[in-house]
């Protein structure tokens, strides 16, 4: 296994952004996450904001299945650093190279971190008024602490509302009921409606979400943020239960400009459905393993500035024949064919997370990353020496007919396949994205192996990975990666508790890339 350098350049820039890493490389995030200096605020694409369900299963002493690990949610829990947003546009595109041996078996991992940030200071922007409908699951499965924490979260949200906001609350169990409609944010009747929420009956998600959209539509205003929040702790058990029909209905309203955020609570719910709804709705998806976190999420959703910086965003990744583009992670809106990757994102907003230590309330979501896999080919196939590829981004400027385009060339001093022992990183934030990707790959490989009973095989992936992550952290303290390591160790402990054979450490750990 290649050793990590103890003298990697410390990052000195702050407020990094949503990023795309092409390949698999290594990282030093810095203590400069709060340094400021006009670097630029992060840019987010929405989607899953955490991998809370995966963590909750490990916390309970169980083994998570691969379906509970979402790449978008996992990457969004990592704040990555980028160069300054000094391109002269409202959105700046960056592409940075990293090359190193991976953390599981040491084979080559080539990484290009693509990131977006903005010179716009979020503190200078006044949030537009809300036209918000909250669809609340009040079925019987919400009885007890869940409905109590939900009420407390909604009460806390009231402190962030103003007289120009318009709030509607829709409760749904067997049927959907509009409890209050388009009340001003400072109307005392909102608190009375929240206090009256009671849990009973089955779960009619379709009607609850449909009525919420209809309510927002009835009061829609171009000068407001027209949004819906759906909170549910269970799969549909009443009304139209088809996930396909539910997504189709929701997508039709999304196309009219009504965004959707989804919040899941409890162990029994459909993560794929909730993620899919949020991603198509240009909103966020949260899973709350701790019901008390609902308070933080509601505050976050009300405070977040969701008026888009860009709309109809198209990102094209063209890789030189000296490498092979194999896959793109961290977004559900990507396709690849040959050496071309295409990512289409409905809108981009300013990200709410400003630093690695910005995790008040225990949640780490709101960073953002997309990652793709690149495999080096024969160096003789390189068409342009010193180039890994080109990234092109095109977007529409909100509120105008203007379309903008920018290009970034990915330069490399290495030939395909070169793997320096100390690694090569053109910017400090690239190295952390490498560690993040390796941890994700390890979680996924272990979850797949344990799902079909190969507990020892899962353990053989995680043990060398945890050792390498600890080695990296010794020289590069980072709160995000430290939290990841704690869950690598919980996964190992849970495997041991369920009978994984210790045996000698596998001298030939599996190669995480390629997986096909």
C-alpha positions as CSV (number, residue, x, y, z in Angstrom):
1,X,0.0,0.0,0.0
2,X,1.4,3.4,-0.9
3,X,2.1,5.6,2.0
4,X,0.4,9.0,2.6
5,X,2.7,12.0,2.6
6,X,3.0,13.7,6.0
7,X,3.8,17.0,4.3
8,X,0.8,17.6,2.0
9,X,0.2,21.3,1.4
10,X,-2.4,22.6,3.9
11,X,-5.5,24.1,2.4
12,X,-5.7,27.8,3.1
13,X,-9.0,28.7,1.4
14,X,-12.5,28.5,2.8
15,X,-16.2,28.1,1.9
16,X,-15.7,25.5,-0.8
17,X,-18.4,24.2,-3.1
18,X,-20.2,21.4,-4.7
19,X,-17.7,19.3,-6.6
20,X,-17.3,16.6,-9.2
21,X,-14.4,14.2,-8.7
22,X,-13.5,12.2,-11.8
23,X,-11.6,9.1,-10.7
24,X,-10.3,8.0,-7.3
25,X,-7.4,9.8,-5.7
26,X,-6.5,11.3,-1.7
27,X,-7.1,14.6,0.5
28,X,-6.2,17.1,3.0
29,X,-9.0,19.4,4.1
30,X,-7.7,22.2,6.2
31,X,-8.3,24.0,9.3
32,X,-9.0,27.0,7.2
33,X,-12.6,26.2,6.7
34,X,-13.5,29.4,8.4
35,X,-10.7,31.5,7.0
36,X,-12.8,33.4,4.6
37,X,-10.8,35.6,2.3
38,X,-13.3,35.9,-0.5
39,X,-12.9,32.4,-1.7
40,X,-16.6,32.0,-2.6
41,X,-19.7,30.4,-1.2
42,X,-20.5,26.8,-2.1
43,X,-23.0,25.9,-4.8
44,X,-25.4,22.9,-4.3
45,X,-27.5,20.8,-6.6
46,X,-30.0,19.5,-4.0
47,X,-30.7,15.8,-3.7
48,X,-30.0,13.7,-0.6
49,X,-28.3,15.6,2.2
50,X,-27.1,12.8,4.4
51,X,-26.8,9.0,4.7
52,X,-28.6,8.8,8.0
53,X,-30.4,5.5,7.4
54,X,-27.1,3.7,6.8
55,X,-25.7,5.2,10.0
56,X,-28.8,4.5,12.0
57,X,-28.6,0.8,11.2
58,X,-25.0,0.6,12.2
59,X,-25.8,2.5,15.5
60,X,-28.4,-0.2,16.2
61,X,-25.8,-2.9,15.9
62,X,-27.1,-4.2,12.6
63,X,-25.6,-4.6,9.1
64,X,-26.9,-2.1,6.5
65,X,-27.8,-3.3,3.0
66,X,-26.4,-1.6,-0.1
67,X,-29.8,0.0,-0.9
68,X,-29.4,2.1,2.3
69,X,-26.1,3.7,1.1
70,X,-26.8,6.6,-1.2
71,X,-23.8,8.2,-3.0
72,X,-25.4,11.7,-3.2
73,X,-26.2,11.7,0.5
74,X,-22.8,10.4,1.5
75,X,-20.9,12.9,-0.5
76,X,-23.1,15.8,0.7
77,X,-21.8,15.1,4.2
78,X,-18.3,16.3,3.1
79,X,-17.3,19.9,2.8
80,X,-14.6,20.2,0.1
81,X,-12.4,23.1,-0.7
82,X,-12.0,24.9,-4.0
83,X,-9.9,27.7,-5.5
84,X,-11.2,31.3,-5.3
85,X,-14.4,32.2,-7.2
86,X,-12.6,34.9,-9.2
87,X,-13.8,34.0,-12.7
88,X,-15.9,37.1,-13.2
89,X,-19.2,35.2,-13.3
90,X,-21.8,34.3,-10.7
91,X,-20.8,30.7,-11.0
92,X,-17.1,29.6,-11.3
93,X,-16.1,26.2,-12.6
94,X,-13.0,24.4,-11.4
95,X,-11.2,21.2,-12.3
96,X,-8.3,19.9,-10.2
97,X,-6.2,16.7,-10.6
98,X,-5.3,14.1,-8.0
99,X,-3.4,10.8,-8.5
100,X,-2.5,8.3,-5.8
101,X,-2.8,4.6,-4.8
102,X,-6.2,3.8,-3.4
103,X,-6.7,3.0,0.3
104,X,-7.9,-0.6,-0.1
105,X,-5.2,-2.3,-2.2
106,X,-3.0,0.5,-3.4
107,X,-3.7,0.4,-7.1
108,X,-3.8,3.6,-9.2
109,X,-6.6,6.0,-8.6
110,X,-6.8,9.1,-10.8
111,X,-9.0,11.9,-9.7
112,X,-10.2,15.2,-11.2
113,X,-12.3,17.3,-8.8
114,X,-14.8,19.5,-10.6
115,X,-16.3,22.1,-8.4
116,X,-18.6,25.1,-8.6
117,X,-18.6,28.1,-6.3
118,X,-19.9,31.7,-6.4
119,X,-18.4,35.1,-5.4
120,X,-21.9,36.1,-4.2
121,X,-21.9,36.6,-0.4
122,X,-25.1,34.9,1.0
123,X,-25.3,37.4,3.8
124,X,-26.0,40.2,1.3
125,X,-29.0,38.4,-0.1
126,X,-32.5,39.0,1.3
127,X,-34.5,35.8,1.2
128,X,-37.6,36.1,-0.9
129,X,-40.9,35.4,0.8
130,X,-42.1,31.8,1.1
131,X,-45.2,30.2,-0.4
132,X,-44.7,27.0,1.5
133,X,-47.0,24.0,2.0
134,X,-45.9,21.3,4.5
135,X,-47.4,17.9,4.0
136,X,-47.2,16.1,7.4
137,X,-47.6,12.4,7.9
138,X,-50.1,12.1,10.8
139,X,-50.7,8.3,10.4
140,X,-50.6,6.0,13.4
141,X,-46.9,5.1,12.9
142,X,-46.0,8.6,13.9
143,X,-47.4,8.2,17.4
144,X,-45.1,8.9,20.3
145,X,-41.7,10.7,20.1
146,X,-42.0,11.2,16.3
147,X,-45.1,13.4,16.4
148,X,-43.8,15.2,19.5
149,X,-40.5,16.1,17.8
150,X,-42.3,17.1,14.7
151,X,-44.4,19.6,16.6
152,X,-41.3,21.0,18.3
153,X,-39.5,21.3,15.0
154,X,-42.4,23.2,13.4
155,X,-42.7,25.5,16.4
156,X,-39.0,26.3,16.1
157,X,-39.5,27.0,12.4
158,X,-41.9,29.8,13.3
159,X,-39.1,31.9,14.7
160,X,-37.6,32.1,11.1
161,X,-40.8,33.2,9.4
162,X,-41.8,36.7,8.5
163,X,-45.1,38.5,7.9
164,X,-44.6,38.2,4.1
165,X,-44.3,34.4,4.2
166,X,-47.3,32.3,3.5
167,X,-47.5,28.9,5.2
168,X,-50.0,26.1,4.7
169,X,-50.0,22.8,6.7
170,X,-51.6,19.7,5.3
171,X,-52.0,16.6,7.5
172,X,-52.5,13.2,5.9
173,X,-53.3,9.8,7.2
174,X,-56.1,7.8,5.3
175,X,-57.0,11.1,3.7
176,X,-55.5,14.6,3.4
177,X,-56.7,17.7,5.2
178,X,-55.7,21.3,4.8
179,X,-55.3,22.4,8.4
180,X,-54.3,26.0,7.7
181,X,-53.9,27.7,4.3
182,X,-51.6,30.6,3.3
183,X,-51.3,32.1,6.7
184,X,-48.8,34.9,7.3
185,X,-45.6,33.6,9.0
186,X,-46.4,35.6,12.1
187,X,-50.0,34.5,12.4
188,X,-50.8,32.9,15.9
189,X,-53.1,30.4,14.2
190,X,-50.0,28.6,12.8
191,X,-49.0,27.6,16.4
192,X,-52.5,26.4,17.1
193,X,-52.5,24.2,14.0
194,X,-49.2,22.7,14.9
195,X,-50.4,21.9,18.4
196,X,-53.4,20.1,17.0
197,X,-51.3,17.5,15.0
198,X,-52.3,14.0,16.2
199,X,-51.2,10.6,14.8
200,X,-53.8,8.1,13.7
201,X,-54.8,6.0,10.7
202,X,-52.8,4.8,7.6
203,X,-50.4,6.6,5.2
204,X,-51.9,8.2,2.1
205,X,-48.7,9.9,0.7
206,X,-50.2,10.5,-2.7
207,X,-53.2,12.6,-1.5
208,X,-51.0,14.4,1.1
209,X,-48.5,15.5,-1.5
210,X,-51.1,16.3,-4.2
211,X,-53.1,18.5,-1.9
212,X,-49.9,20.3,-0.8
213,X,-49.0,21.0,-4.4
214,X,-52.5,22.2,-5.2
215,X,-52.4,24.6,-2.2
216,X,-49.0,26.0,-3.3
217,X,-50.3,26.4,-6.8
218,X,-53.4,28.2,-5.7
219,X,-51.3,30.9,-4.0
220,X,-48.3,30.9,-6.4
221,X,-46.4,34.2,-6.9
222,X,-43.4,34.7,-9.1
223,X,-41.8,36.9,-6.4
224,X,-42.0,34.1,-3.8
225,X,-40.3,30.7,-3.3
226,X,-43.1,28.3,-4.2
227,X,-42.2,25.1,-2.3
228,X,-43.5,21.9,-0.7
229,X,-42.0,19.9,2.1
230,X,-43.1,16.3,2.5
231,X,-42.4,14.5,5.8
232,X,-43.3,10.8,6.2
233,X,-42.0,7.9,8.3
234,X,-43.6,5.1,6.2
235,X,-44.4,3.7,2.8
236,X,-47.8,4.4,1.3
237,X,-50.5,2.1,2.8
238,X,-53.6,4.0,1.6
239,X,-54.8,5.7,-1.5
240,X,-52.6,5.4,-4.6
241,X,-49.7,3.4,-3.4
242,X,-47.7,3.1,-6.7
243,X,-44.3,4.9,-6.5
244,X,-44.3,5.4,-10.2
245,X,-47.6,7.2,-10.2
246,X,-46.5,9.3,-7.2
247,X,-43.3,10.4,-8.9
248,X,-45.1,11.2,-12.1
249,X,-47.6,13.4,-10.3
250,X,-44.9,15.2,-8.4
251,X,-42.7,15.7,-11.4
252,X,-45.6,17.4,-13.3
253,X,-45.8,20.0,-10.5
254,X,-42.0,20.3,-10.4
255,X,-42.1,21.2,-14.1
256,X,-44.3,24.1,-13.3
257,X,-41.7,25.5,-10.9
258,X,-42.8,24.1,-7.6
259,X,-39.8,22.5,-5.8
260,X,-40.0,19.7,-3.3
261,X,-38.0,18.7,-0.2
262,X,-38.6,15.3,1.4
263,X,-37.8,14.2,5.0
264,X,-37.9,10.6,6.1
265,X,-38.1,9.5,9.7
266,X,-38.0,6.0,11.3
267,X,-36.6,2.7,10.1
268,X,-39.6,1.7,8.0
269,X,-39.8,3.9,4.9
270,X,-38.9,3.9,1.2
271,X,-35.6,5.7,0.8
272,X,-35.5,5.3,-3.0
273,X,-38.9,7.0,-3.4
274,X,-38.1,9.9,-1.1
275,X,-34.7,10.4,-2.8
276,X,-36.3,10.2,-6.3
277,X,-39.0,12.7,-5.4
278,X,-36.5,15.3,-4.0
279,X,-34.0,14.9,-6.9
280,X,-36.7,15.5,-9.5
281,X,-38.2,18.3,-7.4
282,X,-34.9,20.3,-7.3
283,X,-35.0,20.1,-3.5
284,X,-33.3,18.2,-0.7
285,X,-33.8,14.8,0.9
286,X,-33.1,14.2,4.6
287,X,-33.3,11.1,6.7
288,X,-33.6,11.8,10.4
289,X,-32.1,8.9,12.4
290,X,-32.6,11.1,15.5
291,X,-36.1,12.6,15.5
292,X,-34.9,15.7,17.3
293,X,-32.9,16.6,14.2
294,X,-36.3,17.5,12.6
295,X,-36.0,20.8,14.4
296,X,-32.7,21.7,12.6
297,X,-33.9,20.5,9.2
298,X,-37.1,22.7,9.3
299,X,-35.0,25.7,10.3
300,X,-32.5,24.9,7.6
301,X,-35.2,24.6,4.9
302,X,-36.8,27.9,5.9
303,X,-33.5,29.8,6.1
304,X,-31.9,28.3,2.9
305,X,-31.8,30.6,-0.1
306,X,-33.3,28.4,-2.8
307,X,-33.7,31.0,-5.6
308,X,-31.5,29.5,-8.2
309,X,-28.1,30.9,-9.3
310,X,-28.5,28.9,-12.5
311,X,-31.1,26.8,-14.3
312,X,-31.1,24.0,-16.9
313,X,-27.4,23.3,-16.1
314,X,-25.6,21.0,-18.5
315,X,-22.1,19.7,-17.7
316,X,-20.2,17.7,-20.3
317,X,-17.1,15.7,-19.3
318,X,-14.8,14.7,-22.3
319,X,-12.0,12.4,-21.3
320,X,-8.8,11.9,-23.4
321,X,-8.4,8.4,-24.9
322,X,-5.4,8.0,-22.6
323,X,-8.0,7.3,-19.9
324,X,-11.4,5.6,-19.7
325,X,-14.5,7.3,-18.1
326,X,-16.3,4.4,-16.4
327,X,-19.0,6.0,-14.1
328,X,-20.3,9.1,-12.5
329,X,-21.4,9.2,-8.8
330,X,-23.0,11.8,-6.6
331,X,-25.9,12.7,-8.9
332,X,-28.9,10.8,-10.3
333,X,-28.9,13.0,-13.4
334,X,-25.8,11.7,-15.2
335,X,-25.2,9.5,-18.2
336,X,-22.0,8.1,-19.8
337,X,-21.2,6.8,-23.2
338,X,-17.7,6.1,-24.4
339,X,-15.4,8.7,-22.9
340,X,-18.2,11.3,-22.5
341,X,-20.2,12.0,-19.4
342,X,-23.3,14.2,-19.4
343,X,-24.8,15.7,-16.2
344,X,-28.1,17.7,-16.4
345,X,-29.1,19.5,-13.2
346,X,-32.4,21.5,-13.0
347,X,-31.0,24.3,-10.9
348,X,-28.0,25.3,-8.7
349,X,-28.3,27.2,-5.4
350,X,-26.0,28.6,-2.8
351,X,-25.1,25.8,-0.4
352,X,-25.9,26.3,3.3
353,X,-22.8,24.6,4.8
354,X,-19.9,26.9,5.1
355,X,-17.1,24.8,6.7
356,X,-16.1,21.4,7.9
357,X,-17.1,22.3,11.5
358,X,-20.4,23.7,10.4
359,X,-22.5,20.8,11.9
360,X,-24.5,22.4,14.6
361,X,-27.2,20.0,15.8
362,X,-25.2,17.0,14.7
363,X,-26.1,17.0,11.0
364,X,-23.3,17.2,8.4
365,X,-25.4,17.5,5.3
366,X,-25.3,20.4,2.9
367,X,-21.8,20.0,1.5
368,X,-21.9,18.5,-1.9
369,X,-20.0,16.3,-4.4
370,X,-20.3,14.4,-7.6
371,X,-17.7,11.8,-8.4
372,X,-16.8,9.8,-11.5
373,X,-14.4,7.0,-12.1
374,X,-11.5,7.2,-14.6
375,X,-9.1,4.4,-15.4
376,X,-5.7,5.0,-17.0
377,X,-5.1,3.4,-20.4
378,X,-2.0,2.8,-22.5
379,X,0.0,6.1,-22.5
380,X,0.4,5.7,-26.3
381,X,-3.3,6.4,-26.7
382,X,-3.0,10.0,-25.3
383,X,-4.2,12.5,-28.0
384,X,-3.1,15.7,-26.2
385,X,0.0,15.4,-24.0
386,X,-0.5,16.7,-20.4
387,X,-4.3,16.6,-20.6
388,X,-6.8,14.3,-18.9
389,X,-9.8,15.9,-20.5
390,X,-12.1,18.9,-20.7
391,X,-15.2,20.0,-18.8
392,X,-17.8,22.2,-20.3
393,X,-20.7,23.8,-18.4
394,X,-23.6,25.6,-19.9
395,X,-26.5,27.2,-18.0
396,X,-29.4,29.6,-18.2
397,X,-29.3,32.8,-16.2
398,X,-32.5,33.0,-14.1
399,X,-34.9,35.8,-15.0
400,X,-33.3,36.4,-18.4
401,X,-32.9,34.9,-21.8
402,X,-29.1,34.7,-21.4
403,X,-27.2,31.4,-21.7
404,X,-23.6,31.2,-20.5
405,X,-20.9,28.6,-21.2
406,X,-17.5,28.0,-19.6
407,X,-14.7,25.5,-20.2
408,X,-12.0,24.0,-18.0
409,X,-9.1,21.9,-19.3
410,X,-7.8,19.2,-16.9
411,X,-4.0,19.3,-17.0
412,X,-1.6,16.6,-15.8
413,X,2.2,16.4,-15.4
414,X,1.9,12.6,-15.2
415,X,1.4,10.0,-17.9
416,X,-1.6,7.7,-17.5
417,X,-0.9,5.1,-14.8
418,X,1.9,6.9,-13.0
419,X,1.2,6.6,-9.3
420,X,3.6,8.7,-7.1
421,X,4.0,7.3,-3.6
422,X,3.3,10.7,-2.1
423,X,0.5,11.3,-4.5
424,X,-0.1,14.3,-6.8
425,X,-2.8,16.9,-6.0
426,X,-3.1,20.1,-7.9
427,X,-5.2,21.6,-5.1
428,X,-5.6,20.6,-1.4
429,X,-9.3,19.8,-1.5
430,X,-8.7,17.1,-4.1
431,X,-7.0,14.8,-1.5
432,X,-10.0,14.8,0.8
433,X,-12.3,13.9,-2.1
434,X,-10.0,10.8,-2.6
435,X,-10.4,9.7,1.0
436,X,-14.2,10.3,0.8
437,X,-14.5,8.2,-2.4
438,X,-12.4,5.4,-1.0
439,X,-14.6,5.2,2.2
440,X,-17.7,5.2,0.1
441,X,-16.4,2.4,-2.1
442,X,-15.4,0.4,1.0
443,X,-18.9,0.9,2.6
444,X,-20.5,-0.3,-0.6
445,X,-18.3,-3.3,-1.1
446,X,-18.8,-4.4,2.5
447,X,-22.6,-3.8,2.4
448,X,-22.9,-6.0,-0.8
449,X,-20.7,-8.8,0.7
450,X,-22.6,-8.9,4.0
451,X,-25.9,-8.9,2.2
452,X,-25.2,-12.3,0.8
453,X,-23.6,-13.6,4.0
454,X,-19.9,-13.1,3.3
455,X,-19.2,-11.4,6.6
456,X,-15.5,-12.2,6.6
457,X,-15.2,-10.8,3.0
458,X,-16.8,-7.6,4.2
459,X,-14.5,-7.4,7.1
460,X,-11.5,-8.0,4.8
461,X,-12.5,-4.8,2.9
462,X,-13.1,-2.6,5.9
463,X,-10.1,-3.4,8.2
464,X,-7.3,-2.3,5.8
465,X,-9.4,0.7,4.8
466,X,-9.9,1.8,8.4
467,X,-6.2,1.5,9.1
468,X,-5.4,3.7,6.1
469,X,-8.0,6.3,7.0
470,X,-6.6,6.5,10.5
471,X,-3.1,7.0,9.1
472,X,-4.4,9.9,6.9
473,X,-6.2,11.5,9.8
474,X,-3.0,11.4,12.0
475,X,-1.6,14.1,9.6
476,X,-4.8,15.7,8.4
477,X,-7.4,16.2,11.1
478,X,-10.9,16.5,9.6
479,X,-14.3,16.2,11.3
480,X,-16.1,14.7,8.3
481,X,-13.5,11.9,7.8
482,X,-13.3,11.3,11.6
483,X,-17.0,10.7,11.7
484,X,-16.7,8.3,8.7
485,X,-14.0,6.4,10.5
486,X,-16.2,5.9,13.5
487,X,-18.7,4.2,11.3
488,X,-16.1,2.1,9.5
489,X,-15.2,0.8,13.0
490,X,-18.9,0.3,14.0
491,X,-19.4,-1.7,10.8
492,X,-16.4,-3.9,11.7
493,X,-17.7,-4.4,15.2
494,X,-21.1,-5.4,14.0
495,X,-19.6,-7.9,11.6
496,X,-17.6,-9.4,14.4
497,X,-20.7,-9.6,16.7
498,X,-22.5,-11.5,14.0
499,X,-19.8,-14.0,13.5
500,X,-17.3,-12.7,11.0
501,X,-14.2,-14.8,11.1
502,X,-11.1,-12.9,12.1
503,X,-8.3,-15.0,10.6
504,X,-5.1,-13.4,9.2
505,X,-5.5,-10.1,7.4
506,X,-6.2,-10.6,3.7
507,X,-2.8,-10.1,1.9
508,X,-4.7,-9.3,-1.3
509,X,-7.6,-7.0,-0.6
510,X,-10.1,-6.6,-3.5
511,X,-9.6,-3.8,-6.0
512,X,-12.4,-1.3,-5.6
513,X,-12.0,0.0,-9.2
514,X,-13.2,-1.2,-11.6
515,X,-16.1,-3.1,-10.1
516,X,-17.4,-4.7,-13.3
